[in-house]
Amino acid sequence: MWTSDKPLFIKGGRILDLVTADIITASRASAIRDVPGKERLCASLDIRSAPLANEGFATYSFPRLRMLATLKNARDSETLPTEPHSWHILSSQKAAIDTLPSVGSDAGLFGPTSMLAGYIAFFDAE
């Protein structure tokens, strides 16, 4: 039973706490605004592997000065990459790896690439 010290958080798919709802809305808007800069950053660093959402993190390692210069350029530039590049989707879940190619995605288990330092899976491998 919900009480005053443990109020209902979501009802009918809507967040009831207005402060929380506003923070989530602002966070989503910021993430959308950041897309062009992230596109520039990934293209400049040749980052092409990423995990499925909510499955884990891909970690990369770049020389400090190169990373700093690339971050500054991605932030300050308005130019988008001329060609979108393809992505390799990482997953520890065999079902996802088996399904993604059927929708045109390149997918596979973590495997080291030039700058991909690691993969932190949220789930044990199937």
Secondary structure, 3 states (H helix, E strand, C coil): CCECCECCCEECCEECCHHHHHHHHHHHHHHHHCHHHHHHHHHHHCCCEEECCCCEEEEECCCHHHHHHHHHHHHHCCCCCCCCCCCEEECCCHHHHHHHHHHCCEEECCCCCCCEEEEEECCCCC
